[in-house]
């Protein structure tokens, strides 16, 4: 575990691109962008760059897990598989 300027990594917010998040969640980047565009997941923009907070996405998945409209797998299953470090 590395330390940043402000201390250990536990205080760091992980931002992912659509491609990075898609790889973690095993979805297409297009699906990630579409969810962001529709406002289903929050995206952060700086100019043309778009990023997604990994912690918010995992919380969103837990909230919508096993619902009729959003059948997501558990975020703990993703972490257990080793996709998230």
N, C-alpha and C positions, 0 to 999 in steps of 0.2 A: 504494500500500500504506500503510495507516494503522498507527499505533502505539498500543498501549494502555498502561496503567499499568505493566505488566510487560515491555514491549518490543514487538517486531514481532508481526504476526499469526500467524507460524509457531508460536508457543507457545500460541495460543488454541485451545480446544476448541470446535468448532461443534456446537451442539445444535439439533435440528430437531423440529418437531411432526410428528404423523402426516401432516397435510395437506402440510406443506412437504417432507417426505421423499417422499411419494407423487408430488408434482409433479416432483421431481428424478429419481425412478426410473421415472416414467410408470406408476405403479400406483395402485390406489384406496387411500384412507386406511383403508378397512376391511381391506384385505389387510395393510397395515403393522401395524395394531392386532392382527390375528389372529396374525401372526408373533411379535409381542411377547408376546401372551397365552400362546401355545404354548411360549414360551421359545426359539424359534429365533433371534431377535435380542434383544439386551439392551435393556431400557427402563429409564429413570430416572424415579422418581416423587417429586414434592414435593406432598403433598396429592393433589388430583385431577389436577394437571398431569402429563402424561407427555411425556418428551423422549427422543430417540434421538441417539447420537453418530454423526455423519456418518462419521468416520474408521473406526469399528468396523463400520458397515454396509458401507462399501466394502471393507474387509478380509474381511468375511464373504462378500461376493459373489465376491471373488477366490478364496477357499477353495472355494466351492461351484460355481464356474464350470464349465460343461459336464459336471457330474455327472448321473447318471440321475435322481436325486431332486430336484435343485435346478438346473435349467438357467438360470443367470443369465448375462447379458452381462458382458463385462469392465468393471470400474470405469474403466479407462482410456478405454473407448469413451464412457462417460457424461461423463467430464471433457473429452474431446476435442470432444464435441457442445456444450460450453459450459453444461451444466446446473449444474455445480459451479464456483463461483468460487474 
